[in-house]
Amino acid sequence: MHTFPIPPVIKRFAKQFKASGFSLYIVGGAVRDHLLGLENEDYDFTTDALPEQVIGLFHHVIPTGIEHGTVTVHFEHQSFEVTTFRSEGDYRDGRHPDSVTFIRSLEEDLKRRDFTINAFAADCESGIIIDQHEGLQDLKHRVIRAIGDASQRFSEDGLRILRACRIAGKLDFSIEANTLDAMQAKREGLRMVSSERIRDELFKLVLSDHPSKGLYYLKTCRLLPIVLPELAAGEGIEQKGMHHQDVLDHGIAVCQASVALTGRLEVRLAALLHDIGKSEVVSYHAQRNTFYQHDVVGENLTKTVLKRLKASNEQIQQVSHLVRHHMFAYQSNWTDSAVRRFITTVGKDEIGALFVLRMADQIAIHGKADIRLLEELEGRIRTIIEQQDALSIKDLAINGNDLIGLGIPKGTRIGATLSYLLETVLDDPRQNERQQLLQLAKAYQSFLDSARQS
């Protein structure tokens, strides 16, 4: 008999239910992960108490999804989401049940869940784990299997198709054949799922330990053209030369290689998407295909992808920025001014992320990363930063108010002049002296005036 270690606070929480004649169970991922030896303190609860009865048991309850039987209880400075046992009507919109019926049977409640390995329940008093769908066997064989009729499960909620891929990536599990067939047959149901829900599952997949596994299931089931059509467009586009994979498989491989290097979502997304511009600019040749400006095109496509997924503005900016600059080609003969411009263009805070992206790219191509040039560049960058060279307009010894004091009118001239002065200082840091910059600013105004007159 398998048991779940019930934390003391949850035992006290469950006593409130038992005292009123109700039962309480932990369900879903927390129980599954315990059986796999993984940490997971994200508890979901189910009960035979009606939502209104749960509200009556505690002082602080939020009706977060009361129409579907879910409330959030604040108990001993923690928040617990509790859902009443329920059965569900048809899913005519492919997202939500047409009706919800509250029931008293745990067995019937567990039947409506998605996969056997997510249908465990742990009694919050005894800790005994209930397995009514052979989930333990599927855990043993590392298999993801839909409960009952797989086609029906995916018709009920199209997101379950993507969730199966995400769980495969998290656990390194295989998807059972009938379940996989149903995923492909019902894939169009994903078009009815909101961008936000797709984003959450996709980002979790990218952050998993085995994203390539989940992504290949997306490819196998022909889900990528629905979820990430810009990435899917790389399938079959050979790169030749040093590349042994097509554009799509290479992107998946770089994403997988990034796992050992970073846990940052934005870098892993950039790893997956860094070459998506290649399908738009490919030029075919006998020895090696070329992809002129795929980094620039890829930047714009990345913004399109992440906006559609309703990612945050910060995520969109960071990921697209990394995609735009992943093709940097440092050589030892770079001048110090070239290194300073690299720092200014990439940004000090993103250089480390860009280096990780480069290493993951090399690992995917060659099986290992040659970091000699990266280490050399990193050393040169460190020296420049330690010297406190000016690397941005705010580092200049003068500012916009100083230029206004010279009689330069507010507006575009101020910005153009500051940009000119920064370019000068990037070439020669010794120029970053107040009086010298004021003289340069005056001379630049004469240049602008003569250029306008001509």
C-alpha positions as CSV (number, residue, x, y, z in Angstrom):
1,M,0.0,0.0,0.0
2,H,1.4,3.4,-1.0
3,T,1.0,6.4,1.3
4,F,1.5,10.1,0.9
5,P,3.2,12.0,3.7
6,I,0.6,14.5,4.9
7,P,2.1,17.7,6.3
8,P,0.8,18.7,9.7
9,V,-0.9,21.9,8.5
10,I,-2.9,19.8,6.0
11,K,-3.9,17.3,8.6
12,R,-5.2,20.3,10.7
13,F,-6.9,21.6,7.5
14,A,-8.6,18.2,6.9
15,K,-9.8,18.0,10.5
16,Q,-12.1,21.0,9.8
17,F,-13.8,18.9,7.0
18,K,-14.0,15.7,9.0
19,A,-15.5,17.4,12.0
20,S,-18.4,18.4,9.8
21,G,-18.8,15.0,8.2
22,F,-16.8,15.6,5.0
23,S,-13.7,14.0,3.4
24,L,-10.7,15.7,1.8
25,Y,-8.2,14.4,-0.6
26,I,-5.0,15.6,-2.3
27,V,-5.2,14.9,-6.0
28,G,-3.1,15.2,-9.1
29,G,0.5,16.2,-9.7
30,A,1.6,16.3,-6.0
31,V,0.7,12.7,-5.5
32,R,2.2,11.6,-8.8
33,D,5.4,13.4,-8.1
34,H,5.7,11.9,-4.6
35,L,5.4,8.4,-6.1
36,L,8.2,9.4,-8.6
37,G,10.4,10.8,-5.8
38,L,10.1,14.4,-7.0
39,E,9.4,17.4,-4.9
40,N,6.0,19.1,-5.3
41,E,4.3,21.2,-2.7
42,D,1.6,22.5,-5.1
43,Y,-1.4,20.8,-3.5
44,D,-4.8,20.6,-5.1
45,F,-7.7,19.3,-3.0
46,T,-11.0,17.6,-3.7
47,T,-13.9,17.1,-1.3
48,D,-17.5,15.9,-1.1
49,A,-18.4,19.2,0.6
50,L,-20.3,21.6,-1.6
51,P,-18.6,25.0,-2.3
52,E,-21.1,26.8,0.0
53,Q,-20.3,24.2,2.7
54,V,-16.6,24.8,2.4
55,I,-17.2,28.5,2.6
56,G,-19.1,27.9,5.9
57,L,-16.2,25.9,7.4
58,F,-13.6,28.7,7.2
59,H,-13.3,32.4,7.9
60,H,-11.5,33.4,4.7
61,V,-12.6,31.8,1.5
62,I,-12.4,33.3,-2.1
63,P,-14.9,31.9,-4.6
64,T,-12.2,31.7,-7.4
65,G,-14.1,29.3,-9.6
66,I,-17.3,28.6,-7.6
67,E,-19.4,27.9,-10.7
68,H,-17.1,24.9,-11.3
69,G,-17.0,24.0,-7.6
70,T,-13.6,25.6,-6.8
71,V,-12.8,27.9,-3.9
72,T,-9.6,29.1,-2.4
73,V,-9.3,28.8,1.4
74,H,-6.8,30.8,3.4
75,F,-5.7,28.7,6.3
76,E,-2.8,29.2,8.7
77,H,-1.2,31.8,6.3
78,Q,-1.5,29.4,3.3
79,S,-3.8,29.2,0.4
80,F,-5.5,25.9,-0.5
81,E,-7.6,25.4,-3.7
82,V,-10.5,23.0,-3.0
83,T,-12.8,21.6,-5.6
84,T,-16.0,19.7,-5.0
85,F,-16.4,16.2,-6.4
86,R,-18.1,16.7,-9.7
87,S,-19.2,15.1,-13.0
88,E,-19.3,17.1,-16.2
89,G,-21.7,17.5,-19.1
90,D,-20.6,17.8,-22.8
91,Y,-17.8,20.1,-23.9
92,R,-19.4,21.6,-27.0
93,D,-16.9,24.5,-27.1
94,G,-13.9,22.2,-26.6
95,R,-12.9,24.2,-23.5
96,H,-15.5,24.2,-20.8
97,P,-18.2,21.7,-19.7
98,D,-21.7,22.7,-20.6
99,S,-22.8,21.8,-17.1
100,V,-21.2,20.7,-13.8
101,T,-23.0,18.4,-11.4
102,F,-21.7,18.1,-7.8
103,I,-21.6,14.5,-6.6
104,R,-20.6,12.5,-3.5
105,S,-18.4,9.9,-5.3
106,L,-14.6,10.2,-5.4
107,E,-14.6,7.4,-8.0
108,E,-16.8,9.3,-10.4
109,D,-14.8,12.4,-9.9
110,L,-11.5,10.7,-10.8
111,K,-13.0,9.4,-14.0
112,R,-13.2,12.9,-15.5
113,R,-9.5,13.6,-15.1
114,D,-7.1,13.6,-18.0
115,F,-4.3,11.0,-17.6
116,T,-4.0,7.9,-15.4
117,I,-0.9,9.3,-13.7
118,N,-2.8,12.4,-12.7
119,A,-5.8,10.5,-11.3
120,F,-4.3,9.6,-7.9
121,A,-6.0,10.7,-4.7
122,A,-4.4,10.8,-1.2
123,D,-6.6,10.7,1.9
124,C,-5.7,13.7,3.9
125,E,-6.2,11.8,7.2
126,S,-4.5,8.5,6.6
127,G,-2.3,9.4,3.6
128,I,-3.4,6.3,1.8
129,I,-3.1,6.7,-2.0
130,I,-6.1,5.7,-4.1
131,D,-5.4,4.5,-7.7
132,Q,-8.4,3.4,-9.6
133,H,-7.0,3.7,-13.2
134,E,-3.8,1.7,-13.0
135,G,-1.7,4.8,-12.7
136,L,0.9,3.0,-10.7
137,Q,1.5,0.6,-13.5
138,D,1.8,3.5,-16.0
139,L,4.3,5.3,-13.7
140,K,6.3,2.1,-13.5
141,H,6.4,1.8,-17.3
142,R,6.9,5.6,-17.7
143,V,3.8,6.0,-19.9
144,I,1.3,8.8,-20.3
145,R,-2.2,7.3,-21.0
146,A,-5.5,9.0,-21.2
147,I,-8.3,7.8,-18.9
148,G,-11.0,5.9,-20.6
149,D,-11.7,7.0,-24.2
150,A,-8.8,9.1,-25.2
151,S,-10.7,10.9,-28.0
152,Q,-13.3,12.0,-25.6
153,R,-10.7,13.3,-23.1
154,F,-9.2,15.5,-25.8
155,S,-12.5,16.6,-27.2
156,E,-13.4,17.8,-23.7
157,D,-10.4,20.1,-23.5
158,G,-8.0,20.6,-26.4
159,L,-5.3,21.8,-24.0
160,R,-4.9,18.3,-22.7
161,I,-3.1,17.5,-26.0
162,L,-0.4,20.0,-25.3
163,R,-0.4,19.0,-21.6
164,A,0.5,15.4,-22.6
165,C,3.5,16.8,-24.4
166,R,4.5,19.0,-21.5
167,I,4.3,16.1,-19.0
168,A,6.4,13.9,-21.4
169,G,9.0,16.7,-21.3
170,K,8.9,17.1,-17.6
171,L,9.1,13.4,-16.7
172,D,10.8,12.0,-19.8
173,F,7.8,9.6,-20.3
174,S,6.5,8.1,-23.5
175,I,2.9,8.7,-24.7
176,E,0.9,5.5,-25.1
177,A,0.0,4.7,-28.7
178,N,-3.8,5.0,-28.6
179,T,-3.4,8.3,-26.6
180,L,-0.9,9.6,-29.2
181,D,-3.3,8.6,-32.1
182,A,-6.1,10.5,-30.4
183,M,-3.9,13.5,-29.9
184,Q,-3.2,13.7,-33.6
185,A,-6.9,13.1,-34.5
186,K,-8.1,15.8,-32.2
187,R,-5.3,18.3,-32.7
188,E,-7.6,20.9,-34.3
189,G,-9.2,21.3,-30.9
190,L,-6.2,23.3,-29.8
191,R,-7.3,26.1,-32.0
192,M,-10.2,26.7,-29.6
193,V,-7.9,27.1,-26.6
194,S,-6.9,30.5,-25.4
195,S,-3.4,31.9,-26.2
196,E,-2.8,32.3,-22.5
197,R,-3.4,28.7,-21.7
198,I,-1.3,27.5,-24.6
199,R,1.5,29.9,-23.5
200,D,1.5,28.5,-19.9
201,E,1.8,24.9,-21.0
202,L,4.4,25.7,-23.7
203,F,6.6,27.7,-21.4
204,K,6.4,24.9,-18.8
205,L,7.5,22.5,-21.6
206,V,10.4,24.7,-22.5
207,L,11.5,24.9,-18.9
208,S,11.3,21.1,-18.4
209,D,14.3,18.8,-18.2
210,H,13.5,17.1,-21.5
211,P,11.9,19.8,-23.8
212,S,13.0,18.0,-26.9
213,K,10.9,15.0,-26.0
214,G,7.7,17.1,-25.7
215,L,8.6,19.2,-28.8
216,Y,9.1,16.1,-30.9
217,Y,5.7,14.8,-29.8
218,L,4.3,18.2,-30.9
219,K,6.0,17.6,-34.3
220,T,4.9,13.9,-34.5
221,C,1.2,14.8,-33.9
222,R,1.4,17.7,-36.3
223,L,0.6,20.1,-33.5
224,L,3.5,22.5,-34.2
225,P,1.7,24.2,-37.2
226,I,-1.1,25.0,-34.8
227,V,1.0,26.1,-31.8
228,L,4.2,27.5,-33.4
229,P,3.7,27.7,-37.2
230,E,6.8,29.9,-37.5
231,L,9.0,27.1,-36.0
232,A,7.2,24.4,-37.9
233,A,8.1,26.1,-41.2
234,G,11.7,25.0,-40.6
235,E,10.9,21.3,-41.1
236,G,12.6,19.9,-44.2
237,I,14.8,23.0,-44.7
238,E,18.3,21.5,-44.8
239,Q,21.2,23.7,-43.9
240,K,24.1,21.5,-45.1
241,G,27.6,22.6,-44.3
242,M,28.4,21.8,-40.7
243,H,24.7,21.3,-39.8
244,H,23.4,17.7,-39.7
245,Q,19.8,18.7,-39.0
246,D,17.1,20.7,-40.7
247,V,16.2,24.0,-39.3
248,L,13.3,22.7,-37.1
249,D,15.3,19.8,-35.5
250,H,18.2,22.1,-34.9
251,G,16.1,24.6,-33.0
252,I,14.7,21.7,-30.8
253,A,18.3,20.4,-30.3
254,V,19.6,23.9,-29.2
255,C,16.7,24.2,-26.8
256,Q,17.6,20.8,-25.3
257,A,21.3,21.7,-25.1
258,S,20.4,24.9,-23.2
259,V,18.9,22.9,-20.4
260,A,22.3,22.0,-18.9
261,L,23.4,25.7,-19.2
262,T,20.4,27.8,-17.9
263,G,17.1,27.6,-16.2
264,R,16.1,31.0,-17.5
265,L,12.9,30.9,-19.7
266,E,13.9,33.7,-22.0
267,V,17.2,32.1,-23.0
268,R,15.6,28.7,-23.6
269,L,12.9,30.3,-25.7
270,A,15.6,32.1,-27.7
271,A,17.4,28.8,-28.1
272,L,14.3,27.3,-29.6
273,L,13.4,30.2,-31.8
274,H,16.9,31.6,-32.8
275,D,16.8,30.3,-36.4
276,I,13.1,30.7,-37.2
277,G,13.9,33.4,-39.7
278,K,15.8,30.9,-41.9
279,S,12.6,29.5,-43.5
280,E,11.8,33.0,-44.8
281,V,15.2,33.9,-46.3
282,V,16.6,30.5,-47.4
283,S,18.7,30.5,-50.6
284,Y,19.4,27.0,-51.9
285,H,22.9,26.0,-53.1
286,A,24.6,22.7,-53.9
287,Q,27.1,22.7,-51.0
288,R,25.6,24.9,-48.4
289,N,22.3,26.8,-48.2
290,T,22.5,30.4,-47.1
291,F,20.2,32.4,-44.9
292,Y,21.1,36.1,-45.3
293,Q,19.7,38.3,-42.5
294,H,17.8,35.4,-40.9
295,D,18.7,37.0,-37.5
296,V,16.9,40.2,-38.4
297,V,13.9,38.4,-39.8
298,G,13.9,36.0,-36.8
299,E,13.8,39.0,-34.4
300,N,10.5,40.1,-36.0
301,L,9.1,36.6,-36.2
302,T,9.9,36.0,-32.5
303,K,8.0,39.2,-31.6
304,T,5.1,37.9,-33.6
305,V,5.1,34.5,-31.9
306,L,5.4,35.9,-28.4
307,K,2.8,38.6,-28.9
308,R,0.4,35.9,-30.1
309,L,1.1,33.9,-27.0
310,K,0.5,37.1,-24.9
311,A,3.9,36.9,-23.3
312,S,4.9,39.9,-21.3
313,N,6.5,42.9,-23.0
314,E,9.8,42.2,-21.1
315,Q,9.8,38.6,-22.3
316,I,9.2,39.7,-25.9
317,Q,12.0,42.2,-25.8
318,Q,14.5,39.9,-24.1
319,V,13.9,36.9,-26.3
320,S,13.8,38.8,-29.6
321,H,16.9,40.7,-28.6
322,L,18.8,37.5,-28.1
323,V,17.6,36.1,-31.4
324,R,18.6,39.3,-33.2
325,H,22.2,39.1,-31.9
326,H,22.9,35.4,-31.8
327,M,25.1,35.6,-35.0
328,F,27.8,37.8,-33.5
329,A,31.2,36.8,-34.9
330,Y,34.0,37.8,-32.5
331,Q,37.6,37.4,-33.5
332,S,40.8,38.2,-31.6
333,N,41.5,41.1,-34.0
334,W,38.5,43.1,-32.8
335,T,39.6,46.5,-31.6
336,D,38.8,47.7,-28.1
337,S,36.3,50.1,-29.7
338,A,34.6,47.1,-31.4
339,V,34.3,45.3,-28.1
340,R,32.8,48.5,-26.5
341,R,30.3,48.7,-29.3
342,F,29.4,45.0,-28.8
343,I,28.7,45.7,-25.1
344,T,26.6,48.7,-25.9
345,T,24.6,46.9,-28.6
346,V,24.0,43.7,-26.6
347,G,23.7,45.3,-23.2
348,K,25.9,44.3,-20.2
349,D,23.0,42.4,-18.6
350,E,22.4,40.2,-21.6
351,I,25.9,39.3,-22.6
352,G,25.9,36.2,-20.4
353,A,22.6,35.0,-21.8
354,L,23.9,35.5,-25.4
355,F,27.0,33.5,-24.6
356,V,24.8,30.6,-23.2
357,L,22.8,30.7,-26.4
358,R,26.0,30.5,-28.5
359,M,27.3,27.5,-26.4
360,A,24.0,25.7,-26.8
361,D,24.1,26.3,-30.5
362,Q,27.6,24.8,-30.7
363,I,26.6,21.8,-28.6
364,A,23.7,21.1,-30.9
365,I,26.0,21.2,-34.0
366,H,29.2,19.7,-32.7
367,G,28.3,17.8,-29.5
368,K,30.4,20.3,-27.5
369,A,31.1,24.0,-27.2
370,D,34.4,25.6,-28.1
371,I,34.5,28.4,-25.6
372,R,38.0,29.7,-26.2
373,L,36.9,32.8,-28.1
374,L,34.0,33.4,-25.7
375,E,36.4,33.3,-22.8
376,E,38.7,35.7,-24.5
377,L,35.9,38.1,-25.3
378,E,34.6,37.8,-21.8
379,G,38.0,38.8,-20.4
380,R,38.2,41.8,-22.7
381,I,34.6,42.9,-21.7
382,R,35.5,42.5,-18.0
383,T,38.6,44.8,-18.4
384,I,36.6,47.5,-20.2
385,I,33.9,47.4,-17.5
386,E,36.5,47.6,-14.8
387,Q,38.0,50.6,-16.5
388,Q,34.6,52.2,-16.3
389,D,34.6,53.3,-19.9
390,A,31.5,55.1,-21.1
391,L,29.2,52.5,-22.7
392,S,25.9,54.4,-22.9
393,I,24.7,58.0,-23.1
394,K,24.1,58.1,-19.4
395,D,27.8,57.4,-18.9
396,L,28.8,60.6,-20.8
397,A,30.4,63.4,-18.8
398,I,27.6,65.8,-20.1
399,N,23.9,65.4,-20.5
400,G,21.0,67.0,-22.4
401,N,20.8,69.9,-20.0
402,D,24.4,70.8,-20.7
403,L,23.7,70.8,-24.5
404,I,20.6,73.0,-23.9
405,G,23.0,75.4,-22.1
406,L,25.0,75.6,-25.3
407,G,22.0,76.9,-27.1
408,I,21.1,73.6,-28.8
409,P,17.3,73.4,-29.2
410,K,15.4,70.7,-27.5
411,G,14.3,67.8,-29.6
412,T,15.9,65.6,-32.1
413,R,19.2,67.6,-32.2
414,I,19.8,66.8,-28.5
415,G,19.4,63.1,-29.1
416,A,21.5,63.2,-32.3
417,T,24.3,65.1,-30.6
418,L,24.4,62.7,-27.6
419,S,24.5,59.7,-30.0
420,Y,27.4,61.3,-31.9
421,L,29.3,62.0,-28.6
422,L,28.8,58.4,-27.5
423,E,30.2,57.1,-30.8
424,T,33.2,59.3,-30.3
425,V,33.8,58.1,-26.8
426,L,33.3,54.5,-27.8
427,D,36.2,55.0,-30.3
428,D,38.4,56.8,-27.7
429,P,37.3,56.8,-24.0
430,R,39.8,59.6,-23.3
431,Q,37.3,62.0,-25.0
432,N,34.8,61.6,-22.2
433,E,35.8,64.8,-20.4
434,R,33.2,67.6,-19.9
435,Q,35.0,70.4,-21.7
436,Q,36.2,68.2,-24.5
437,L,32.6,66.9,-25.1
438,L,31.2,70.5,-25.1
439,Q,33.7,71.4,-27.8
440,L,32.8,68.4,-29.8
441,A,29.1,69.2,-29.4
442,K,29.6,72.7,-30.7
443,A,31.6,71.4,-33.7
444,Y,28.9,68.9,-34.4
445,Q,26.3,71.6,-34.6
446,S,28.3,73.4,-37.3
447,F,28.4,70.1,-39.2
448,L,24.7,69.6,-38.9
449,D,24.0,73.2,-40.1
450,S,26.2,72.9,-43.1
451,A,24.7,69.5,-44.0
452,R,21.2,70.9,-43.8
453,Q,22.1,73.9,-46.0
454,S,23.7,71.7,-48.6
